[in-house]
Amino acid sequence: MENKSPFQVLRGGLSDSARTSRKEFLNGFITDTRLMGVVGVYVHWLLPENTVMKHFHQFFYLDSEDLGFDTYESVLAEDEEDQYFEIRTIENRLMGGLGGKKTEITEKELRWLVQEYVKQNIRMKVPLPDNFGEYEFLLSPIVQMSEEEEYMLMCKQCTPLPTANFVINYFLMRCFGRDFTAAKFLTKGYVRTDLFSEHKGATLLTNTIDEATDEQSGSNAAYYATDDDKSFGTFSTLKAYLCRSLIEYDNKYFLIVTQVTLDKLKVVKYERISSFQITATEASMMTSKPEFITLFDFMGEGSEFENDATPLTEKAMVTQHDNGRILMIFHPDNNHVGKSEYRLSDDVIGVYYILDDGQIILSANDRKSIKILENDLHGSPYGHLVVPIAKYQFKEPVLYDFISSGMDDFEEFVEMVSEKEDD
């Protein structure tokens, strides 16, 4: 005789997970920062077979150089509004410093991207991020993309370039990073991009662009026929630019001189002129900037100052140190790449350093930027809790020396440094 229990087990939300339902693609986006070497990707899935947790949000941080598929995070939620704060926090943390805009992508494009970067990790023997089981479903079936589809996806993840400076700086950045796929996206016709095979993938720290004037004509314009009969019924104008670049890898620094020739806003020629190593001291002299610092006393504990305390800190890159937190504030765009004197550091507005014992230090490389940080702090909900103590201008950066010193009072640190200089 069959025993029937009077109790019935009901499946609840606690048993829901990202793996307990089929997934229906709702929407996704990619940042248009591929030419910087990294992109952020977000996707939102519906889990219709789950009882309660029916929405699944995934975040991917993809590096085209040496890190590959570097970071993965996810959020499981009940509905579209649930966990909004956590979702926004992850997006700001992973993508807030990229300076890009969001472009919608399809499920096919998402799957292809993840599969390509997983291949890159395997090829470079770089471990995949944790929680593999949550994104494993994206790896099957294998997605095939036509050349046209790959090109359209590349267009989505590359911001339009309005000037020659943008094209040249991005092109050199990708070449020195040995990211030749992106470099070739900026070329027309055959252009050899690997001119410095003796160097590892490197970071472009600075680049100076000058027009390369032809010695014979005194002009920086060259013309070539584009029709078969050479009648010059149609022609294109080429412009050449001399570039002096400072690159770094493995704590080694090199000065590279090249000539880049453009046809409108496409690279048609890339020439090697010279390459030689310089010392770290020489590199520091080339990259060093003044530092403006404003010091505040915070009428509370440093831990009370949340990372989303101000409009700017909400998207900051946060790093923890022994005595406090650094909140690095980036510009919301990458317009610094369009300068004829490019500096990698110009993508940063400045830094908040929140000490555990209550001091707040603002740091920037120019007066305009330090003023932006001051206004940001004063206009925040914490503005009435901060008291300005001092302002400083240094010929060279000192904040990171202070952080490394282990001291917890910036004024005492300044006095100590001043005494050493007097000696």
Salt bridges, closest charged atoms under 4 A:
ASP16 OD1 - ARG11 NH2 3.30
GLU24 OE2 - ARG22 NH1 2.54
GLU49 OE2 - ARG22 NE 3.20
GLU65 OE2 - ARG174 NH2 2.88
GLU73 OE1 - ARG93 NH2 2.49
GLU91 OE2 - LYS102 NZ 2.59
GLU107 OE2 - ARG111 NE 3.03
GLU109 OE1 - LYS156 NZ 2.85
GLU116 OE2 - LYS119 NZ 3.12
GLU149 OE2 - LYS108 NZ 2.97
ASP179 OD2 - ARG34 NH1 2.54
ASP179 OD2 - ARG174 NH1 2.99
ASP194 OD2 - ARG178 NH2 2.90
GLU198 OE2 - HIS199 NE2 3.68
GLU198 OE2 - ARG272 NH2 2.90
ASP210 OD2 - ARG244 NH1 3.17
GLU211 OE2 - LYS239 NZ 3.37
ASP250 OD2 - LYS200 NZ 2.64
ASP263 OD2 - LYS188 NZ 2.39
GLU271 OE1 - LYS269 NZ 3.97
GLU314 OE2 - ARG88 NH2 3.24
ASP346 OD1 - LYS289 NZ 2.31
ASP346 OD2 - LYS339 NZ 3.39
GLU374 OE1 - LYS371 NZ 3.95
GLU374 OE2 - LYS391 NZ 3.41
